[in-house]
Amino acid sequence: MFFRTTRIFAEAQKLLDDGNVLIARLPTGYGFLADQVKRASTSIMLNFAEGNGKKGLKERQRFFRIAKGSLYEVAAVYDVALSFGFIEISFHQKVIDRCDYIAAMLTKWR
């Protein structure tokens, strides 16, 4: 399956891995952030994959827009985590840069 060989999919997988780092740093009582980053990160990969399985351009782009929305959600989780002091600025910036990179690729993907 072609989508599995794309940079978008590879970067989304790295974003999922970054989520595991964040989850390990969350203190007790913040499981809701863990759930949110898991769901949104997974949604990016799954919607990108599903979009690649659609024939019509409009339908494909709809799934890519959903993936991009989930990507923004992931970025917001990292903003919250930074605000609460759960992650350092360097880790936050690395993840936000990855999010920007994936967003740019999703915008152009057909």
N, C-alpha and C positions, 0 to 999 in steps of 0.2 A: 504494500500500500504506500503510495507515493508520499502522502502527508507526513509519514513517519520519518522521512529523510530530509525534511525541510528545516531551515534555520528557525522558523517560528516554533515548530514543535520542539526542537532541541532547547531553545531558550525558555520555552514554557515549562519544560521538564526541570531546568535549572531553577526556575522560579518556584516550582513545587518543592524542590530540595531546600531552597532558601526558607520556605515555610516551615520545614521541619526544624531548622535552626531557630527560627522565631518561637515556635511552639515549645521547644526545650527551655527557652528563656522566660517563658510566661510564669508568673507566680500563681499560686492557688487562688482561685476565684476569678480567673480570666479565661476560663475555658471557652467562653463565647467568642473571644478573639481567635482562639485555635480553630473552632468550628468554622468561623467565617473565612479565615485564610485557606483552610482545607477546601471548603466548598467552592470558593471563588477561583482558586488556583486550578482545581480540577475542572471547573466549568470552562476555563480558557482552552484547555487541551481538548476536552470533549466536543465543544462547539466548533473549534477549528477542524477537528477530525470529521464531524458530521457535515459541516459545510463543504468540505472537499468531496463528499459523497453525493452532493446534489448536482443536478445537470444545469438547471437554469441559473443565470447570473444573479438575478434578483434574490432568489432563494439562497444561493451560496453567500451572497453579501449579507443577508439577514443574519445568518449564523456567525459570520465574522464580526458583525456589529455587536452581537450578544457576547462573543468572546472578548471584544474590546471593552464592553461595559464591565465584565467581570475583572478585567485587567485593572480598570480604574478602581474597582472595589478593593483589589489586592493592595494597590498603592495607598489607598486611604487607611487600610489596616496598619500598614507600616508607619504612616504618619501618626496614627494613634499610639502605636507602640513606642515611637520615638518620644512623643509628648509625655507618656507615662514613665519614660526612662528605662524601658525594658531592653532597648537596643542602643548601640552607639551610632553616632552620626555617620561614620564610615560605612557601616553595614547598611544603614538606611539609604545612603546615597547610591551604593552599589545596586541595591534592589530597585530603586526608583529609576536609575539609568537603564536597567534591564527592562523595566516596564515601558519606558519611553521607546526603547529599541523595538520591542515587540509591537507596541501600538503603531509605530511607523510602518512596520512590515505588514501588519494586518490591514492598514488603510490602503496599501497598494496591492494587496493580494487579490487575485481573481480566481 
